[in-house]
Amino acid sequence: MNRIVYALVPLLFLGACATAPLPVNQGTFSTVTPSAALAKEAAGQRVRWGGTIINVAPSQKETCFEILSRPLYGDGEPKAVDATDGRFVACGPRFYDPAAYPAGRSITVAGTVRAPVACKIGSFEGTCPRIAIEALQLWPKREYSPMPCYYDPFWGPYLRPYPRYYP
């Protein structure tokens, strides 16, 4: 009896650590980027793109997100870097409240590439790739705070560690 208990207790602890995969990570995705989707015919391909929300425009039939593309980590979260692959528009059939999806937040969208749409950036008018939303993930806001840096008089002025930023 003790052997069974000793075998089951670690399995229960390991099972408590398991998490379900996010909907934006389920399935296979094409490696097409937003700029490549404009350059070649990519309609119908399933992609996972993410970035920073620029604008949310709800209407009677759908809600469209205008997103500044960013490279993604392996789990689908957009990286906080200056690199971008252009803008894209992601539209879903349900209502997404603009107050719940404010500009500047990180978002990842999985869906199917559709025909490009006209988009206006300031006075520039161009086309942006469009995807139909199948899954959407709004990422939590990251607060960056400097690690305290203590002065050690024995290190000298050039050898002390500088503050680092941690998520």
Chimera marker file (.cmm) of the C-alpha trace (Angstrom):
<marker_set name="trace">
<marker id="1" x="0.000" y="0.000" z="0.000" r="1" g="1" b="0" radius="0.5"/>
<marker id="2" x="2.830" y="2.392" z="0.855" r="1" g="1" b="0" radius="0.5"/>
<marker id="3" x="4.433" y="1.825" z="-2.537" r="1" g="1" b="0" radius="0.5"/>
<marker id="4" x="1.282" y="2.959" z="-4.291" r="1" g="1" b="0" radius="0.5"/>
<marker id="5" x="1.064" y="6.078" z="-2.135" r="1" g="1" b="0" radius="0.5"/>
<marker id="6" x="4.744" y="6.882" z="-2.706" r="1" g="1" b="0" radius="0.5"/>
<marker id="7" x="4.224" y="6.519" z="-6.462" r="1" g="1" b="0" radius="0.5"/>
<marker id="8" x="0.998" y="8.555" z="-6.655" r="1" g="1" b="0" radius="0.5"/>
<marker id="9" x="1.979" y="11.547" z="-4.502" r="1" g="1" b="0" radius="0.5"/>
<marker id="10" x="4.783" y="12.750" z="-6.850" r="1" g="1" b="0" radius="0.5"/>
<marker id="11" x="2.483" y="12.237" z="-9.835" r="1" g="1" b="0" radius="0.5"/>
<marker id="12" x="-0.180" y="14.409" z="-8.212" r="1" g="1" b="0" radius="0.5"/>
<marker id="13" x="2.360" y="17.160" z="-7.566" r="1" g="1" b="0" radius="0.5"/>
<marker id="14" x="3.574" y="17.004" z="-11.168" r="1" g="1" b="0" radius="0.5"/>
<marker id="15" x="-0.004" y="17.047" z="-12.441" r="1" g="1" b="0" radius="0.5"/>
<marker id="16" x="-0.669" y="20.218" z="-10.472" r="1" g="1" b="0" radius="0.5"/>
<marker id="17" x="2.127" y="21.962" z="-12.401" r="1" g="1" b="0" radius="0.5"/>
<marker id="18" x="0.678" y="21.102" z="-15.816" r="1" g="1" b="0" radius="0.5"/>
<marker id="19" x="-0.998" y="23.872" z="-17.781" r="1" g="1" b="0" radius="0.5"/>
<marker id="20" x="-3.210" y="23.836" z="-20.838" r="1" g="1" b="0" radius="0.5"/>
<marker id="21" x="-1.683" y="25.246" z="-24.029" r="1" g="1" b="0" radius="0.5"/>
<marker id="22" x="-2.887" y="28.661" z="-25.128" r="1" g="1" b="0" radius="0.5"/>
<marker id="23" x="-5.327" y="28.685" z="-28.067" r="1" g="1" b="0" radius="0.5"/>
<marker id="24" x="-2.864" y="30.760" z="-30.141" r="1" g="1" b="0" radius="0.5"/>
<marker id="25" x="-0.307" y="27.937" z="-29.847" r="1" g="1" b="0" radius="0.5"/>
<marker id="26" x="-2.535" y="25.111" z="-31.061" r="1" g="1" b="0" radius="0.5"/>
<marker id="27" x="-2.096" y="23.813" z="-34.574" r="1" g="1" b="0" radius="0.5"/>
<marker id="28" x="0.499" y="24.390" z="-37.247" r="1" g="1" b="0" radius="0.5"/>
<marker id="29" x="1.296" y="27.774" z="-38.734" r="1" g="1" b="0" radius="0.5"/>
<marker id="30" x="2.872" y="29.033" z="-41.921" r="1" g="1" b="0" radius="0.5"/>
<marker id="31" x="6.096" y="31.024" z="-41.621" r="1" g="1" b="0" radius="0.5"/>
<marker id="32" x="4.748" y="33.837" z="-43.805" r="1" g="1" b="0" radius="0.5"/>
<marker id="33" x="5.435" y="37.291" z="-42.339" r="1" g="1" b="0" radius="0.5"/>
<marker id="34" x="3.113" y="40.291" z="-42.778" r="1" g="1" b="0" radius="0.5"/>
<marker id="35" x="5.387" y="41.921" z="-45.370" r="1" g="1" b="0" radius="0.5"/>
<marker id="36" x="5.780" y="38.642" z="-47.266" r="1" g="1" b="0" radius="0.5"/>
<marker id="37" x="1.997" y="38.179" z="-47.252" r="1" g="1" b="0" radius="0.5"/>
<marker id="38" x="1.706" y="41.399" z="-49.273" r="1" g="1" b="0" radius="0.5"/>
<marker id="39" x="4.510" y="40.476" z="-51.666" r="1" g="1" b="0" radius="0.5"/>
<marker id="40" x="3.146" y="37.052" z="-52.608" r="1" g="1" b="0" radius="0.5"/>
<marker id="41" x="-0.206" y="35.341" z="-52.682" r="1" g="1" b="0" radius="0.5"/>
<marker id="42" x="-0.616" y="34.084" z="-49.122" r="1" g="1" b="0" radius="0.5"/>
<marker id="43" x="-4.425" y="34.018" z="-48.864" r="1" g="1" b="0" radius="0.5"/>
<marker id="44" x="-5.737" y="30.917" z="-47.119" r="1" g="1" b="0" radius="0.5"/>
<marker id="45" x="-2.583" y="30.182" z="-45.117" r="1" g="1" b="0" radius="0.5"/>
<marker id="46" x="-2.892" y="29.795" z="-41.346" r="1" g="1" b="0" radius="0.5"/>
<marker id="47" x="-0.515" y="32.134" z="-39.488" r="1" g="1" b="0" radius="0.5"/>
<marker id="48" x="0.297" y="33.340" z="-35.987" r="1" g="1" b="0" radius="0.5"/>
<marker id="49" x="1.277" y="36.989" z="-35.841" r="1" g="1" b="0" radius="0.5"/>
<marker id="50" x="1.631" y="39.319" z="-32.906" r="1" g="1" b="0" radius="0.5"/>
<marker id="51" x="2.663" y="42.772" z="-31.913" r="1" g="1" b="0" radius="0.5"/>
<marker id="52" x="1.444" y="45.993" z="-30.365" r="1" g="1" b="0" radius="0.5"/>
<marker id="53" x="-2.158" y="47.173" z="-30.677" r="1" g="1" b="0" radius="0.5"/>
<marker id="54" x="-2.422" y="50.482" z="-32.528" r="1" g="1" b="0" radius="0.5"/>
<marker id="55" x="-6.193" y="50.768" z="-32.913" r="1" g="1" b="0" radius="0.5"/>
<marker id="56" x="-9.373" y="48.766" z="-32.277" r="1" g="1" b="0" radius="0.5"/>
<marker id="57" x="-12.348" y="49.495" z="-34.549" r="1" g="1" b="0" radius="0.5"/>
<marker id="58" x="-15.607" y="47.701" z="-33.647" r="1" g="1" b="0" radius="0.5"/>
<marker id="59" x="-18.527" y="47.672" z="-36.073" r="1" g="1" b="0" radius="0.5"/>
<marker id="60" x="-21.886" y="45.878" z="-36.252" r="1" g="1" b="0" radius="0.5"/>
<marker id="61" x="-20.508" y="42.765" z="-37.962" r="1" g="1" b="0" radius="0.5"/>
<marker id="62" x="-16.910" y="42.526" z="-36.745" r="1" g="1" b="0" radius="0.5"/>
<marker id="63" x="-14.109" y="44.099" z="-34.752" r="1" g="1" b="0" radius="0.5"/>
<marker id="64" x="-10.821" y="44.912" z="-36.455" r="1" g="1" b="0" radius="0.5"/>
<marker id="65" x="-7.471" y="45.362" z="-34.713" r="1" g="1" b="0" radius="0.5"/>
<marker id="66" x="-4.697" y="47.356" z="-36.344" r="1" g="1" b="0" radius="0.5"/>
<marker id="67" x="-1.460" y="45.835" z="-35.042" r="1" g="1" b="0" radius="0.5"/>
<marker id="68" x="2.206" y="46.780" z="-35.421" r="1" g="1" b="0" radius="0.5"/>
<marker id="69" x="3.963" y="43.473" z="-36.053" r="1" g="1" b="0" radius="0.5"/>
<marker id="70" x="6.736" y="42.261" z="-33.733" r="1" g="1" b="0" radius="0.5"/>
<marker id="71" x="8.785" y="39.038" z="-33.727" r="1" g="1" b="0" radius="0.5"/>
<marker id="72" x="7.407" y="36.349" z="-31.405" r="1" g="1" b="0" radius="0.5"/>
<marker id="73" x="8.917" y="34.186" z="-28.701" r="1" g="1" b="0" radius="0.5"/>
<marker id="74" x="8.345" y="30.429" z="-28.870" r="1" g="1" b="0" radius="0.5"/>
<marker id="75" x="5.191" y="30.676" z="-26.738" r="1" g="1" b="0" radius="0.5"/>
<marker id="76" x="3.739" y="33.318" z="-29.066" r="1" g="1" b="0" radius="0.5"/>
<marker id="77" x="4.346" y="36.396" z="-26.933" r="1" g="1" b="0" radius="0.5"/>
<marker id="78" x="5.616" y="39.414" z="-28.905" r="1" g="1" b="0" radius="0.5"/>
<marker id="79" x="9.173" y="40.466" z="-28.125" r="1" g="1" b="0" radius="0.5"/>
<marker id="80" x="9.709" y="43.955" z="-26.697" r="1" g="1" b="0" radius="0.5"/>
<marker id="81" x="12.086" y="45.016" z="-29.467" r="1" g="1" b="0" radius="0.5"/>
<marker id="82" x="12.129" y="47.782" z="-32.063" r="1" g="1" b="0" radius="0.5"/>
<marker id="83" x="12.135" y="45.316" z="-34.979" r="1" g="1" b="0" radius="0.5"/>
<marker id="84" x="8.910" y="45.263" z="-36.974" r="1" g="1" b="0" radius="0.5"/>
<marker id="85" x="7.599" y="43.643" z="-40.113" r="1" g="1" b="0" radius="0.5"/>
<marker id="86" x="4.976" y="46.282" z="-40.833" r="1" g="1" b="0" radius="0.5"/>
<marker id="87" x="1.355" y="46.559" z="-39.831" r="1" g="1" b="0" radius="0.5"/>
<marker id="88" x="-1.457" y="44.104" z="-40.262" r="1" g="1" b="0" radius="0.5"/>
<marker id="89" x="-5.195" y="44.060" z="-39.631" r="1" g="1" b="0" radius="0.5"/>
<marker id="90" x="-6.871" y="41.236" z="-37.711" r="1" g="1" b="0" radius="0.5"/>
<marker id="91" x="-10.679" y="41.030" z="-37.813" r="1" g="1" b="0" radius="0.5"/>
<marker id="92" x="-12.995" y="38.802" z="-35.795" r="1" g="1" b="0" radius="0.5"/>
<marker id="93" x="-16.760" y="38.259" z="-36.006" r="1" g="1" b="0" radius="0.5"/>
<marker id="94" x="-17.481" y="39.142" z="-32.369" r="1" g="1" b="0" radius="0.5"/>
<marker id="95" x="-17.374" y="42.378" z="-30.389" r="1" g="1" b="0" radius="0.5"/>
<marker id="96" x="-14.094" y="43.202" z="-28.660" r="1" g="1" b="0" radius="0.5"/>
<marker id="97" x="-14.322" y="46.201" z="-26.342" r="1" g="1" b="0" radius="0.5"/>
<marker id="98" x="-11.649" y="48.832" z="-27.163" r="1" g="1" b="0" radius="0.5"/>
<marker id="99" x="-11.358" y="49.627" z="-23.436" r="1" g="1" b="0" radius="0.5"/>
<marker id="100" x="-10.380" y="46.005" z="-22.739" r="1" g="1" b="0" radius="0.5"/>
<marker id="101" x="-7.867" y="46.023" z="-25.622" r="1" g="1" b="0" radius="0.5"/>
<marker id="102" x="-6.145" y="49.426" z="-25.272" r="1" g="1" b="0" radius="0.5"/>
<marker id="103" x="-3.504" y="50.761" z="-27.636" r="1" g="1" b="0" radius="0.5"/>
<marker id="104" x="0.048" y="49.871" z="-26.669" r="1" g="1" b="0" radius="0.5"/>
<marker id="105" x="-0.698" y="46.392" z="-25.286" r="1" g="1" b="0" radius="0.5"/>
<marker id="106" x="0.873" y="43.223" z="-26.672" r="1" g="1" b="0" radius="0.5"/>
<marker id="107" x="-1.396" y="40.823" z="-28.531" r="1" g="1" b="0" radius="0.5"/>
<marker id="108" x="-1.024" y="37.594" z="-30.508" r="1" g="1" b="0" radius="0.5"/>
<marker id="109" x="-3.524" y="36.497" z="-33.139" r="1" g="1" b="0" radius="0.5"/>
<marker id="110" x="-3.836" y="33.155" z="-34.902" r="1" g="1" b="0" radius="0.5"/>
<marker id="111" x="-5.930" y="32.965" z="-38.031" r="1" g="1" b="0" radius="0.5"/>
<marker id="112" x="-6.196" y="32.645" z="-41.778" r="1" g="1" b="0" radius="0.5"/>
<marker id="113" x="-4.755" y="35.195" z="-44.191" r="1" g="1" b="0" radius="0.5"/>
<marker id="114" x="-7.399" y="37.004" z="-46.245" r="1" g="1" b="0" radius="0.5"/>
<marker id="115" x="-7.195" y="39.570" z="-49.056" r="1" g="1" b="0" radius="0.5"/>
<marker id="116" x="-5.230" y="42.731" z="-48.164" r="1" g="1" b="0" radius="0.5"/>
<marker id="117" x="-7.149" y="45.836" z="-47.102" r="1" g="1" b="0" radius="0.5"/>
<marker id="118" x="-6.458" y="49.524" z="-47.578" r="1" g="1" b="0" radius="0.5"/>
<marker id="119" x="-4.924" y="51.140" z="-44.504" r="1" g="1" b="0" radius="0.5"/>
<marker id="120" x="-3.994" y="54.728" z="-43.808" r="1" g="1" b="0" radius="0.5"/>
<marker id="121" x="-0.939" y="55.674" z="-41.739" r="1" g="1" b="0" radius="0.5"/>
<marker id="122" x="-0.986" y="59.438" z="-41.307" r="1" g="1" b="0" radius="0.5"/>
<marker id="123" x="-1.287" y="60.809" z="-44.842" r="1" g="1" b="0" radius="0.5"/>
<marker id="124" x="0.236" y="57.657" z="-46.390" r="1" g="1" b="0" radius="0.5"/>
<marker id="125" x="-2.283" y="55.293" z="-47.950" r="1" g="1" b="0" radius="0.5"/>
<marker id="126" x="-1.226" y="51.718" z="-48.569" r="1" g="1" b="0" radius="0.5"/>
<marker id="127" x="-2.335" y="48.125" z="-48.134" r="1" g="1" b="0" radius="0.5"/>
<marker id="128" x="-2.042" y="45.940" z="-45.064" r="1" g="1" b="0" radius="0.5"/>
<marker id="129" x="-2.399" y="42.171" z="-44.855" r="1" g="1" b="0" radius="0.5"/>
<marker id="130" x="-5.580" y="40.995" z="-43.156" r="1" g="1" b="0" radius="0.5"/>
<marker id="131" x="-6.228" y="37.860" z="-41.151" r="1" g="1" b="0" radius="0.5"/>
<marker id="132" x="-9.478" y="36.362" z="-39.879" r="1" g="1" b="0" radius="0.5"/>
<marker id="133" x="-9.173" y="35.777" z="-36.115" r="1" g="1" b="0" radius="0.5"/>
<marker id="134" x="-9.443" y="32.178" z="-34.922" r="1" g="1" b="0" radius="0.5"/>
<marker id="135" x="-7.688" y="32.678" z="-31.555" r="1" g="1" b="0" radius="0.5"/>
<marker id="136" x="-6.557" y="35.778" z="-29.721" r="1" g="1" b="0" radius="0.5"/>
<marker id="137" x="-4.274" y="36.303" z="-26.700" r="1" g="1" b="0" radius="0.5"/>
<marker id="138" x="-3.916" y="39.638" z="-24.903" r="1" g="1" b="0" radius="0.5"/>
<marker id="139" x="-0.674" y="39.512" z="-22.925" r="1" g="1" b="0" radius="0.5"/>
<marker id="140" x="-0.346" y="40.992" z="-19.435" r="1" g="1" b="0" radius="0.5"/>
<marker id="141" x="1.340" y="44.340" z="-19.063" r="1" g="1" b="0" radius="0.5"/>
<marker id="142" x="5.008" y="44.035" z="-18.129" r="1" g="1" b="0" radius="0.5"/>
<marker id="143" x="6.389" y="46.386" z="-15.522" r="1" g="1" b="0" radius="0.5"/>
<marker id="144" x="10.125" y="46.931" z="-15.685" r="1" g="1" b="0" radius="0.5"/>
<marker id="145" x="11.906" y="48.159" z="-12.590" r="1" g="1" b="0" radius="0.5"/>
<marker id="146" x="15.625" y="48.552" z="-12.075" r="1" g="1" b="0" radius="0.5"/>
<marker id="147" x="17.378" y="46.166" z="-9.742" r="1" g="1" b="0" radius="0.5"/>
<marker id="148" x="18.880" y="48.099" z="-6.837" r="1" g="1" b="0" radius="0.5"/>
<marker id="149" x="22.556" y="48.816" z="-7.257" r="1" g="1" b="0" radius="0.5"/>
<marker id="150" x="24.590" y="49.076" z="-4.084" r="1" g="1" b="0" radius="0.5"/>
<marker id="151" x="27.917" y="50.874" z="-4.007" r="1" g="1" b="0" radius="0.5"/>
<marker id="152" x="30.881" y="48.883" z="-2.758" r="1" g="1" b="0" radius="0.5"/>
<marker id="153" x="33.798" y="51.177" z="-1.883" r="1" g="1" b="0" radius="0.5"/>
<marker id="154" x="36.334" y="48.400" z="-2.521" r="1" g="1" b="0" radius="0.5"/>
<marker id="155" x="35.353" y="47.870" z="-6.169" r="1" g="1" b="0" radius="0.5"/>
<marker id="156" x="36.236" y="51.315" z="-7.429" r="1" g="1" b="0" radius="0.5"/>
<marker id="157" x="34.219" y="53.596" z="-9.673" r="1" g="1" b="0" radius="0.5"/>
<marker id="158" x="34.482" y="51.482" z="-12.854" r="1" g="1" b="0" radius="0.5"/>
<marker id="159" x="33.854" y="47.992" z="-11.507" r="1" g="1" b="0" radius="0.5"/>
<marker id="160" x="30.502" y="48.311" z="-9.805" r="1" g="1" b="0" radius="0.5"/>
<marker id="161" x="27.546" y="46.571" z="-11.470" r="1" g="1" b="0" radius="0.5"/>
<marker id="162" x="25.037" y="48.681" z="-13.341" r="1" g="1" b="0" radius="0.5"/>
<marker id="163" x="21.257" y="48.354" z="-12.841" r="1" g="1" b="0" radius="0.5"/>
<marker id="164" x="19.604" y="45.645" z="-14.906" r="1" g="1" b="0" radius="0.5"/>
<marker id="165" x="16.001" y="45.314" z="-15.985" r="1" g="1" b="0" radius="0.5"/>
<marker id="166" x="14.007" y="42.199" z="-15.252" r="1" g="1" b="0" radius="0.5"/>
<marker id="167" x="10.480" y="41.316" z="-16.382" r="1" g="1" b="0" radius="0.5"/>
<link id1="1" id2="2" r="1" g="1" b="0" radius="0.2"/>
<link id1="2" id2="3" r="1" g="1" b="0" radius="0.2"/>
<link id1="3" id2="4" r="1" g="1" b="0" radius="0.2"/>
<link id1="4" id2="5" r="1" g="1" b="0" radius="0.2"/>
<link id1="5" id2="6" r="1" g="1" b="0" radius="0.2"/>
<link id1="6" id2="7" r="1" g="1" b="0" radius="0.2"/>
<link id1="7" id2="8" r="1" g="1" b="0" radius="0.2"/>
<link id1="8" id2="9" r="1" g="1" b="0" radius="0.2"/>
<link id1="9" id2="10" r="1" g="1" b="0" radius="0.2"/>
<link id1="10" id2="11" r="1" g="1" b="0" radius="0.2"/>
<link id1="11" id2="12" r="1" g="1" b="0" radius="0.2"/>
<link id1="12" id2="13" r="1" g="1" b="0" radius="0.2"/>
<link id1="13" id2="14" r="1" g="1" b="0" radius="0.2"/>
<link id1="14" id2="15" r="1" g="1" b="0" radius="0.2"/>
<link id1="15" id2="16" r="1" g="1" b="0" radius="0.2"/>
<link id1="16" id2="17" r="1" g="1" b="0" radius="0.2"/>
<link id1="17" id2="18" r="1" g="1" b="0" radius="0.2"/>
<link id1="18" id2="19" r="1" g="1" b="0" radius="0.2"/>
<link id1="19" id2="20" r="1" g="1" b="0" radius="0.2"/>
<link id1="20" id2="21" r="1" g="1" b="0" radius="0.2"/>
<link id1="21" id2="22" r="1" g="1" b="0" radius="0.2"/>
<link id1="22" id2="23" r="1" g="1" b="0" radius="0.2"/>
<link id1="23" id2="24" r="1" g="1" b="0" radius="0.2"/>
<link id1="24" id2="25" r="1" g="1" b="0" radius="0.2"/>
<link id1="25" id2="26" r="1" g="1" b="0" radius="0.2"/>
<link id1="26" id2="27" r="1" g="1" b="0" radius="0.2"/>
<link id1="27" id2="28" r="1" g="1" b="0" radius="0.2"/>
<link id1="28" id2="29" r="1" g="1" b="0" radius="0.2"/>
<link id1="29" id2="30" r="1" g="1" b="0" radius="0.2"/>
<link id1="30" id2="31" r="1" g="1" b="0" radius="0.2"/>
<link id1="31" id2="32" r="1" g="1" b="0" radius="0.2"/>
<link id1="32" id2="33" r="1" g="1" b="0" radius="0.2"/>
<link id1="33" id2="34" r="1" g="1" b="0" radius="0.2"/>
<link id1="34" id2="35" r="1" g="1" b="0" radius="0.2"/>
<link id1="35" id2="36" r="1" g="1" b="0" radius="0.2"/>
<link id1="36" id2="37" r="1" g="1" b="0" radius="0.2"/>
<link id1="37" id2="38" r="1" g="1" b="0" radius="0.2"/>
<link id1="38" id2="39" r="1" g="1" b="0" radius="0.2"/>
<link id1="39" id2="40" r="1" g="1" b="0" radius="0.2"/>
<link id1="40" id2="41" r="1" g="1" b="0" radius="0.2"/>
<link id1="41" id2="42" r="1" g="1" b="0" radius="0.2"/>
<link id1="42" id2="43" r="1" g="1" b="0" radius="0.2"/>
<link id1="43" id2="44" r="1" g="1" b="0" radius="0.2"/>
<link id1="44" id2="45" r="1" g="1" b="0" radius="0.2"/>
<link id1="45" id2="46" r="1" g="1" b="0" radius="0.2"/>
<link id1="46" id2="47" r="1" g="1" b="0" radius="0.2"/>
<link id1="47" id2="48" r="1" g="1" b="0" radius="0.2"/>
<link id1="48" id2="49" r="1" g="1" b="0" radius="0.2"/>
<link id1="49" id2="50" r="1" g="1" b="0" radius="0.2"/>
<link id1="50" id2="51" r="1" g="1" b="0" radius="0.2"/>
<link id1="51" id2="52" r="1" g="1" b="0" radius="0.2"/>
<link id1="52" id2="53" r="1" g="1" b="0" radius="0.2"/>
<link id1="53" id2="54" r="1" g="1" b="0" radius="0.2"/>
<link id1="54" id2="55" r="1" g="1" b="0" radius="0.2"/>
<link id1="55" id2="56" r="1" g="1" b="0" radius="0.2"/>
<link id1="56" id2="57" r="1" g="1" b="0" radius="0.2"/>
<link id1="57" id2="58" r="1" g="1" b="0" radius="0.2"/>
<link id1="58" id2="59" r="1" g="1" b="0" radius="0.2"/>
<link id1="59" id2="60" r="1" g="1" b="0" radius="0.2"/>
<link id1="60" id2="61" r="1" g="1" b="0" radius="0.2"/>
<link id1="61" id2="62" r="1" g="1" b="0" radius="0.2"/>
<link id1="62" id2="63" r="1" g="1" b="0" radius="0.2"/>
<link id1="63" id2="64" r="1" g="1" b="0" radius="0.2"/>
<link id1="64" id2="65" r="1" g="1" b="0" radius="0.2"/>
<link id1="65" id2="66" r="1" g="1" b="0" radius="0.2"/>
<link id1="66" id2="67" r="1" g="1" b="0" radius="0.2"/>
<link id1="67" id2="68" r="1" g="1" b="0" radius="0.2"/>
<link id1="68" id2="69" r="1" g="1" b="0" radius="0.2"/>
<link id1="69" id2="70" r="1" g="1" b="0" radius="0.2"/>
<link id1="70" id2="71" r="1" g="1" b="0" radius="0.2"/>
<link id1="71" id2="72" r="1" g="1" b="0" radius="0.2"/>
<link id1="72" id2="73" r="1" g="1" b="0" radius="0.2"/>
<link id1="73" id2="74" r="1" g="1" b="0" radius="0.2"/>
<link id1="74" id2="75" r="1" g="1" b="0" radius="0.2"/>
<link id1="75" id2="76" r="1" g="1" b="0" radius="0.2"/>
<link id1="76" id2="77" r="1" g="1" b="0" radius="0.2"/>
<link id1="77" id2="78" r="1" g="1" b="0" radius="0.2"/>
<link id1="78" id2="79" r="1" g="1" b="0" radius="0.2"/>
<link id1="79" id2="80" r="1" g="1" b="0" radius="0.2"/>
<link id1="80" id2="81" r="1" g="1" b="0" radius="0.2"/>
<link id1="81" id2="82" r="1" g="1" b="0" radius="0.2"/>
<link id1="82" id2="83" r="1" g="1" b="0" radius="0.2"/>
<link id1="83" id2="84" r="1" g="1" b="0" radius="0.2"/>
<link id1="84" id2="85" r="1" g="1" b="0" radius="0.2"/>
<link id1="85" id2="86" r="1" g="1" b="0" radius="0.2"/>
<link id1="86" id2="87" r="1" g="1" b="0" radius="0.2"/>
<link id1="87" id2="88" r="1" g="1" b="0" radius="0.2"/>
<link id1="88" id2="89" r="1" g="1" b="0" radius="0.2"/>
<link id1="89" id2="90" r="1" g="1" b="0" radius="0.2"/>
<link id1="90" id2="91" r="1" g="1" b="0" radius="0.2"/>
<link id1="91" id2="92" r="1" g="1" b="0" radius="0.2"/>
<link id1="92" id2="93" r="1" g="1" b="0" radius="0.2"/>
<link id1="93" id2="94" r="1" g="1" b="0" radius="0.2"/>
<link id1="94" id2="95" r="1" g="1" b="0" radius="0.2"/>
<link id1="95" id2="96" r="1" g="1" b="0" radius="0.2"/>
<link id1="96" id2="97" r="1" g="1" b="0" radius="0.2"/>
<link id1="97" id2="98" r="1" g="1" b="0" radius="0.2"/>
<link id1="98" id2="99" r="1" g="1" b="0" radius="0.2"/>
<link id1="99" id2="100" r="1" g="1" b="0" radius="0.2"/>
<link id1="100" id2="101" r="1" g="1" b="0" radius="0.2"/>
<link id1="101" id2="102" r="1" g="1" b="0" radius="0.2"/>
<link id1="102" id2="103" r="1" g="1" b="0" radius="0.2"/>
<link id1="103" id2="104" r="1" g="1" b="0" radius="0.2"/>
<link id1="104" id2="105" r="1" g="1" b="0" radius="0.2"/>
<link id1="105" id2="106" r="1" g="1" b="0" radius="0.2"/>
<link id1="106" id2="107" r="1" g="1" b="0" radius="0.2"/>
<link id1="107" id2="108" r="1" g="1" b="0" radius="0.2"/>
<link id1="108" id2="109" r="1" g="1" b="0" radius="0.2"/>
<link id1="109" id2="110" r="1" g="1" b="0" radius="0.2"/>
<link id1="110" id2="111" r="1" g="1" b="0" radius="0.2"/>
<link id1="111" id2="112" r="1" g="1" b="0" radius="0.2"/>
<link id1="112" id2="113" r="1" g="1" b="0" radius="0.2"/>
<link id1="113" id2="114" r="1" g="1" b="0" radius="0.2"/>
<link id1="114" id2="115" r="1" g="1" b="0" radius="0.2"/>
<link id1="115" id2="116" r="1" g="1" b="0" radius="0.2"/>
<link id1="116" id2="117" r="1" g="1" b="0" radius="0.2"/>
<link id1="117" id2="118" r="1" g="1" b="0" radius="0.2"/>
<link id1="118" id2="119" r="1" g="1" b="0" radius="0.2"/>
<link id1="119" id2="120" r="1" g="1" b="0" radius="0.2"/>
<link id1="120" id2="121" r="1" g="1" b="0" radius="0.2"/>
<link id1="121" id2="122" r="1" g="1" b="0" radius="0.2"/>
<link id1="122" id2="123" r="1" g="1" b="0" radius="0.2"/>
<link id1="123" id2="124" r="1" g="1" b="0" radius="0.2"/>
<link id1="124" id2="125" r="1" g="1" b="0" radius="0.2"/>
<link id1="125" id2="126" r="1" g="1" b="0" radius="0.2"/>
<link id1="126" id2="127" r="1" g="1" b="0" radius="0.2"/>
<link id1="127" id2="128" r="1" g="1" b="0" radius="0.2"/>
<link id1="128" id2="129" r="1" g="1" b="0" radius="0.2"/>
<link id1="129" id2="130" r="1" g="1" b="0" radius="0.2"/>
<link id1="130" id2="131" r="1" g="1" b="0" radius="0.2"/>
<link id1="131" id2="132" r="1" g="1" b="0" radius="0.2"/>
<link id1="132" id2="133" r="1" g="1" b="0" radius="0.2"/>
<link id1="133" id2="134" r="1" g="1" b="0" radius="0.2"/>
<link id1="134" id2="135" r="1" g="1" b="0" radius="0.2"/>
<link id1="135" id2="136" r="1" g="1" b="0" radius="0.2"/>
<link id1="136" id2="137" r="1" g="1" b="0" radius="0.2"/>
<link id1="137" id2="138" r="1" g="1" b="0" radius="0.2"/>
<link id1="138" id2="139" r="1" g="1" b="0" radius="0.2"/>
<link id1="139" id2="140" r="1" g="1" b="0" radius="0.2"/>
<link id1="140" id2="141" r="1" g="1" b="0" radius="0.2"/>
<link id1="141" id2="142" r="1" g="1" b="0" radius="0.2"/>
<link id1="142" id2="143" r="1" g="1" b="0" radius="0.2"/>
<link id1="143" id2="144" r="1" g="1" b="0" radius="0.2"/>
<link id1="144" id2="145" r="1" g="1" b="0" radius="0.2"/>
<link id1="145" id2="146" r="1" g="1" b="0" radius="0.2"/>
<link id1="146" id2="147" r="1" g="1" b="0" radius="0.2"/>
<link id1="147" id2="148" r="1" g="1" b="0" radius="0.2"/>
<link id1="148" id2="149" r="1" g="1" b="0" radius="0.2"/>
<link id1="149" id2="150" r="1" g="1" b="0" radius="0.2"/>
<link id1="150" id2="151" r="1" g="1" b="0" radius="0.2"/>
<link id1="151" id2="152" r="1" g="1" b="0" radius="0.2"/>
<link id1="152" id2="153" r="1" g="1" b="0" radius="0.2"/>
<link id1="153" id2="154" r="1" g="1" b="0" radius="0.2"/>
<link id1="154" id2="155" r="1" g="1" b="0" radius="0.2"/>
<link id1="155" id2="156" r="1" g="1" b="0" radius="0.2"/>
<link id1="156" id2="157" r="1" g="1" b="0" radius="0.2"/>
<link id1="157" id2="158" r="1" g="1" b="0" radius="0.2"/>
<link id1="158" id2="159" r="1" g="1" b="0" radius="0.2"/>
<link id1="159" id2="160" r="1" g="1" b="0" radius="0.2"/>
<link id1="160" id2="161" r="1" g="1" b="0" radius="0.2"/>
<link id1="161" id2="162" r="1" g="1" b="0" radius="0.2"/>
<link id1="162" id2="163" r="1" g="1" b="0" radius="0.2"/>
<link id1="163" id2="164" r="1" g="1" b="0" radius="0.2"/>
<link id1="164" id2="165" r="1" g="1" b="0" radius="0.2"/>
<link id1="165" id2="166" r="1" g="1" b="0" radius="0.2"/>
<link id1="166" id2="167" r="1" g="1" b="0" radius="0.2"/>
</marker_set>
